[in-house]
């Protein structure tokens, strides 16, 4: 087991990465305060892993409430969030209760947001079961739900007590879910570590095959990069925004298509190609570097052709993105592979990228 530490003063916490971790009671023990733990999961994950977590918690003397939500990005809503509150209230959960988020990014985001809100804040533990959630969404304390007008626009920065990333759960992932997670792995190399990007390029076959050794390194290095960035800027007042490379375009794809039509990682993969094209137009990235990134994204089975929503629709959707400030959308751009920067961009350059991508 590898254990990293995300250093945020009194809100610091461990990130455990390894195999057969999900049922290890000792990993949960010191993060529990009261006698009740609610395990929040979805219909897909519950039959696979819920019993292991419940048994581990019950061995510690916990009373366990299981809350099972529908599976999918389209259920990341106020209405479904209420089911978590319903379960907590039905169980007479107090401020010492703990939530366990057992699932992918949707479950992690919603459970964390519920933890931030219930009685104005209770503990929660992240147990991510998808590659995307292990390398990205479970780390850093971003929680929230979607709104029809924008993705993740309603939420809170609220850190977990711990992250328990069991690599064995990746064996049950469908191929497109695995690819979606690899988009965030690529992102970390593209924005901050060209050597890691080189490694991804050389290990494409192993990553596509979900090779355990390759996956362990990919998860560990991604968590290291994200932890270093979040430790500098917990609430995204500055440098943390680089973690959104590809997300401004990607969120527009998700919202424009309807949540759930494209997986988040698929949209980010395509969004990175679009952001790289924009970086080239601004003279920051070389054309051959953008092409190399596109080939890596394609090799890991991610889409690189955006849906035809129309230029005007893309511009409208990106204008309400979280990275907009004072009416200007700040784009995360590549200043060479492995280096990134944040800047406002004139609409004409963005429109040129959209037109070049044939978005309709």
C-alpha positions as CSV (number, residue, x, y, z in Angstrom):
1,X,0.0,0.0,0.0
2,X,1.2,3.5,-0.9
3,X,0.0,6.3,1.4
4,X,0.3,9.9,0.3
5,X,-0.6,12.9,2.5
6,X,-2.5,15.9,1.2
7,X,-1.2,18.7,3.4
8,X,-3.9,21.3,4.4
9,X,-3.0,22.0,8.0
10,X,-5.8,20.7,10.3
11,X,-7.7,19.5,7.2
12,X,-4.8,17.2,6.0
13,X,-5.7,13.6,5.2
14,X,-4.1,10.4,3.9
15,X,-4.7,8.9,0.4
16,X,-4.2,5.1,0.6
17,X,-3.5,3.4,-2.8
18,X,-3.3,-0.4,-3.1
19,X,-5.0,-3.7,-3.6
20,X,-7.6,-5.3,-1.2
21,X,-8.1,-2.1,0.8
22,X,-11.8,-1.7,0.7
23,X,-12.6,-4.2,3.5
24,X,-9.7,-3.3,5.8
25,X,-11.4,-2.0,9.0
26,X,-8.2,-0.4,10.3
27,X,-8.2,2.1,7.4
28,X,-11.6,3.4,8.5
29,X,-11.2,3.1,12.3
30,X,-9.5,6.4,13.3
31,X,-11.7,8.5,11.0
32,X,-14.9,7.5,12.7
33,X,-16.3,9.6,15.6
34,X,-19.7,8.4,16.5
35,X,-21.6,5.1,16.3
36,X,-23.4,5.5,12.9
37,X,-21.9,5.4,9.4
38,X,-24.0,5.8,6.3
39,X,-22.5,4.1,3.2
40,X,-23.7,6.0,0.0
41,X,-23.3,4.0,-3.2
42,X,-25.2,3.3,-6.4
43,X,-27.1,0.4,-8.0
44,X,-24.1,-0.7,-10.0
45,X,-21.5,-0.6,-7.2
46,X,-23.6,-1.8,-4.3
47,X,-23.7,-5.5,-5.3
48,X,-20.0,-5.6,-5.9
49,X,-18.5,-3.9,-2.9
50,X,-21.0,-2.6,-0.4
51,X,-21.0,-5.8,1.8
52,X,-17.2,-5.6,2.2
53,X,-17.4,-2.0,3.5
54,X,-20.4,-2.8,5.7
55,X,-18.6,-5.8,7.3
56,X,-15.5,-3.7,8.0
57,X,-17.5,-1.0,9.6
58,X,-19.7,-3.4,11.7
59,X,-16.5,-5.1,12.9
60,X,-15.7,-1.7,14.5
61,X,-19.0,-1.6,16.3
62,X,-20.7,0.8,13.8
63,X,-24.4,0.8,13.1
64,X,-24.4,1.0,9.2
65,X,-27.1,2.6,7.0
66,X,-26.9,1.7,3.3
67,X,-28.1,4.4,0.9
68,X,-28.3,3.3,-2.7
69,X,-28.7,5.9,-5.4
70,X,-29.4,5.5,-9.2
71,X,-26.3,5.3,-11.3
72,X,-25.3,8.1,-13.8
73,X,-24.3,11.7,-14.2
74,X,-28.0,12.6,-15.0
75,X,-28.8,11.8,-11.4
76,X,-26.4,14.3,-9.9
77,X,-29.3,16.5,-8.9
78,X,-31.0,18.2,-5.9
79,X,-33.8,15.5,-6.0
80,X,-31.4,12.6,-5.7
81,X,-29.2,14.4,-3.2
82,X,-32.3,14.5,-0.9
83,X,-32.2,10.7,-0.7
84,X,-29.0,11.0,1.2
85,X,-30.5,13.4,3.7
86,X,-33.6,11.2,3.9
87,X,-31.4,8.2,4.9
88,X,-29.5,10.2,7.5
89,X,-32.7,11.7,9.1
90,X,-34.4,8.3,9.1
91,X,-31.4,6.9,11.0
92,X,-31.4,9.8,13.5
93,X,-27.9,10.7,12.4
94,X,-26.2,13.3,14.6
95,X,-23.1,15.4,14.1
96,X,-20.8,12.5,15.0
97,X,-22.1,10.4,12.1
98,X,-19.8,9.6,9.2
99,X,-20.6,9.2,5.5
100,X,-18.7,6.8,3.2
101,X,-18.8,7.6,-0.5
102,X,-18.5,4.2,-2.2
103,X,-18.5,4.7,-6.0
104,X,-17.3,6.9,-8.8
105,X,-17.1,10.7,-9.2
106,X,-20.9,11.3,-9.0
107,X,-21.2,9.4,-5.7
108,X,-18.1,11.1,-4.3
109,X,-19.3,14.6,-5.3
110,X,-22.8,14.1,-4.0
111,X,-21.8,12.4,-0.7
112,X,-19.2,15.1,0.0
113,X,-21.8,17.8,-0.6
114,X,-24.3,16.0,1.6
115,X,-21.6,15.8,4.3
116,X,-20.9,19.5,4.0
117,X,-24.6,20.4,4.4
118,X,-26.0,17.9,6.9
119,X,-26.1,19.6,10.3
120,X,-23.7,22.1,8.8
121,X,-20.9,19.6,8.4
122,X,-20.2,15.9,9.3
123,X,-17.3,13.6,8.4
124,X,-16.9,11.7,5.2
125,X,-14.5,9.2,3.7
126,X,-13.9,8.7,0.0
127,X,-13.8,5.1,-1.3
128,X,-13.5,5.7,-5.1
129,X,-14.2,2.7,-7.3
130,X,-13.5,4.1,-10.8
131,X,-10.2,5.2,-12.2
132,X,-11.5,8.7,-12.8
133,X,-12.5,9.1,-9.1
134,X,-9.2,7.6,-7.9
135,X,-7.0,9.9,-9.9
136,X,-9.0,13.0,-9.6
137,X,-12.4,13.6,-8.1
138,X,-11.9,11.9,-4.8
139,X,-8.9,14.1,-4.0
140,X,-9.1,17.8,-3.2
141,X,-12.5,18.3,-1.6
142,X,-14.6,19.5,-4.5
143,X,-18.1,18.4,-3.9
144,X,-21.4,19.3,-5.6
145,X,-24.2,18.7,-8.0
146,X,-25.1,19.8,-11.5
147,X,-27.6,22.4,-12.6
148,X,-29.3,22.3,-16.1
149,X,-27.4,25.5,-17.0
150,X,-23.9,24.3,-15.8
151,X,-22.0,21.4,-14.4
152,X,-21.0,21.4,-10.7
153,X,-22.2,25.0,-10.3
154,X,-23.7,24.2,-6.8
155,X,-21.4,22.7,-4.2
156,X,-18.8,23.3,-1.6
157,X,-15.1,22.8,-0.9
158,X,-15.2,20.2,1.8
159,X,-12.3,17.8,2.5
160,X,-12.7,14.1,3.3
161,X,-11.1,12.4,6.3
162,X,-9.3,10.0,4.1
163,X,-9.3,8.5,0.6
164,X,-9.1,4.7,0.2
165,X,-8.4,3.8,-3.4
166,X,-8.6,0.0,-3.9
167,X,-7.0,-0.8,-7.3
168,X,-8.9,-4.1,-7.4
169,X,-12.1,-2.2,-8.1
170,X,-10.7,-1.2,-11.5
171,X,-11.0,-4.8,-12.7
172,X,-14.8,-4.5,-12.9
173,X,-14.8,-1.3,-14.9
174,X,-16.3,-1.3,-18.4
175,X,-13.7,-0.3,-21.1
176,X,-15.2,3.2,-21.6
177,X,-15.1,3.9,-17.9
178,X,-11.5,3.0,-17.8
179,X,-10.7,5.2,-20.8
180,X,-12.7,8.1,-19.1
181,X,-10.3,7.8,-16.1
182,X,-7.3,7.8,-18.3
183,X,-8.3,11.2,-19.6
184,X,-7.6,12.7,-16.2
185,X,-4.3,10.8,-16.0
186,X,-3.2,12.3,-19.3
187,X,-4.3,15.7,-18.0
188,X,-2.0,15.6,-15.1
189,X,1.0,14.9,-17.4
190,X,0.0,17.5,-19.9
191,X,-0.3,20.3,-17.3
192,X,2.5,19.5,-14.9
193,X,4.9,16.7,-15.7
194,X,6.2,16.0,-19.3
195,X,8.1,12.9,-18.0
196,X,4.8,11.5,-16.8
197,X,3.3,12.2,-20.2
198,X,6.2,10.4,-21.8
199,X,5.5,7.4,-19.5
200,X,1.8,7.4,-20.5
201,X,2.8,7.4,-24.1
202,X,5.2,4.5,-23.7
203,X,2.7,2.5,-21.5
204,X,-0.5,2.9,-23.6
205,X,-0.9,-0.9,-24.1
206,X,-0.6,-1.6,-20.4
207,X,-2.9,1.2,-19.4
208,X,-5.6,0.1,-21.9
209,X,-5.3,-3.5,-20.5
210,X,-5.7,-2.2,-16.9
211,X,-2.3,-3.7,-16.0
212,X,-2.0,-3.6,-12.2
213,X,1.5,-2.3,-12.1
214,X,0.8,0.5,-14.6
215,X,-2.4,1.4,-12.9
216,X,-0.8,1.7,-9.5
217,X,1.8,4.1,-10.9
218,X,-0.8,6.1,-12.9
219,X,-3.0,6.5,-9.8
220,X,-0.1,7.3,-7.5
221,X,1.6,9.9,-9.7
222,X,-1.8,11.6,-10.6
223,X,-2.6,11.9,-6.9
224,X,0.8,13.3,-6.1
225,X,0.4,16.0,-8.8
226,X,-3.1,16.9,-7.7
227,X,-2.2,16.9,-4.0
228,X,0.7,19.3,-4.6
229,X,-1.5,21.7,-6.5
230,X,-4.4,21.6,-4.0
231,X,-2.0,22.1,-1.1
232,X,-1.0,25.4,-2.7
233,X,-4.5,26.6,-3.5
234,X,-7.3,24.7,-1.8
235,X,-10.2,26.8,-2.9
236,X,-9.1,27.5,-6.5
237,X,-8.2,31.2,-6.1
238,X,-5.3,30.7,-8.5
239,X,-3.0,27.8,-9.5
240,X,-5.6,25.1,-8.7
241,X,-7.5,26.1,-11.8
242,X,-4.8,24.4,-14.0
243,X,-6.5,21.1,-12.9
244,X,-9.4,22.1,-15.1
245,X,-7.4,21.8,-18.4
246,X,-9.9,20.6,-21.0
247,X,-12.8,21.0,-18.6
248,X,-14.2,24.4,-20.0
249,X,-14.8,22.8,-23.4
250,X,-15.6,19.4,-21.8
251,X,-18.3,20.8,-19.5
252,X,-19.9,22.6,-22.5
253,X,-20.0,19.2,-24.2
254,X,-21.6,17.5,-21.2
255,X,-24.2,20.2,-20.6
256,X,-24.9,20.7,-24.3
257,X,-25.4,17.0,-25.0
258,X,-27.4,16.4,-21.8
259,X,-25.6,14.9,-18.7
260,X,-24.9,11.3,-19.1
261,X,-24.7,11.2,-22.9
262,X,-20.9,11.6,-22.8
263,X,-18.9,10.4,-19.8
264,X,-17.0,13.2,-18.0
265,X,-13.7,11.8,-19.0
266,X,-14.7,11.4,-22.6
267,X,-15.7,15.1,-22.6
268,X,-12.4,16.1,-20.9
269,X,-10.4,14.1,-23.4
270,X,-12.0,15.9,-26.3
271,X,-11.8,19.2,-24.4
272,X,-8.1,18.8,-24.0
273,X,-7.7,18.5,-27.8
274,X,-9.8,21.7,-28.2
275,X,-7.8,23.5,-25.5
276,X,-4.5,22.4,-27.1
277,X,-5.7,23.8,-30.4
278,X,-6.5,27.1,-28.7
279,X,-3.0,27.1,-27.1
280,X,-1.5,26.7,-30.6
281,X,-3.5,29.7,-31.9
282,X,-2.2,31.8,-29.1
283,X,1.4,30.9,-29.8
284,X,1.9,29.0,-26.6
285,X,2.1,25.4,-27.9
286,X,3.7,24.0,-31.0
287,X,1.5,22.3,-33.6
288,X,3.4,19.1,-33.4
289,X,3.0,19.1,-29.6
290,X,-0.8,19.5,-29.9
291,X,-0.8,16.6,-32.5
292,X,1.2,14.4,-30.1
293,X,-1.2,15.0,-27.3
294,X,-4.2,14.2,-29.6
295,X,-2.5,11.0,-30.6
296,X,-2.1,10.0,-27.0
297,X,-5.7,10.7,-26.3
298,X,-6.8,8.7,-29.3
299,X,-4.6,5.8,-28.3
300,X,-6.3,5.6,-25.0
301,X,-9.7,5.2,-26.7
302,X,-11.0,8.7,-26.0
303,X,-13.0,10.8,-28.5
304,X,-11.2,13.8,-30.2
305,X,-14.1,15.1,-32.4
306,X,-16.6,17.3,-30.5
307,X,-20.3,17.0,-31.0
308,X,-21.9,19.6,-33.4
309,X,-23.7,21.8,-30.9
310,X,-22.9,25.0,-33.0
311,X,-20.4,27.8,-32.2
312,X,-23.0,30.0,-30.5
313,X,-24.1,27.2,-28.2
314,X,-20.6,26.4,-27.2
315,X,-19.8,30.1,-26.4
316,X,-23.0,30.4,-24.4
317,X,-22.3,27.3,-22.3
318,X,-18.7,28.3,-21.7
319,X,-19.8,31.7,-20.5
320,X,-21.4,30.2,-17.4
321,X,-18.4,28.0,-16.6
322,X,-17.0,28.2,-13.1
323,X,-13.8,29.6,-14.4
324,X,-15.5,32.8,-15.7
325,X,-14.5,35.9,-13.8
326,X,-15.9,39.3,-14.3
327,X,-17.6,38.2,-17.5
328,X,-14.4,36.8,-18.9
329,X,-13.8,33.0,-19.2
330,X,-10.3,32.0,-18.1
331,X,-9.0,29.2,-20.2
332,X,-6.4,26.7,-19.0
333,X,-3.8,26.6,-21.8
334,X,-0.6,24.6,-22.4
335,X,2.7,26.6,-22.5
336,X,4.4,23.5,-23.9
337,X,3.7,20.0,-22.9
338,X,4.0,19.6,-19.1
339,X,3.5,23.3,-18.5
340,X,0.2,25.2,-18.1
341,X,-1.1,28.7,-17.6
342,X,-4.4,30.4,-16.9
343,X,-5.6,33.4,-18.9
344,X,-8.6,35.1,-20.4
345,X,-8.8,34.7,-24.2
346,X,-10.5,36.9,-26.8
347,X,-13.6,35.3,-28.2
348,X,-12.3,35.4,-31.7
349,X,-9.6,32.9,-30.9
350,X,-12.0,30.6,-29.2
351,X,-14.4,30.9,-32.2
352,X,-11.5,30.0,-34.5
353,X,-10.9,26.8,-32.5
354,X,-14.6,25.9,-32.6
355,X,-14.8,26.5,-36.3
356,X,-11.6,24.4,-36.9
357,X,-13.2,21.6,-34.9
358,X,-16.3,21.7,-37.1
359,X,-18.8,22.0,-34.2
360,X,-21.6,23.1,-36.6
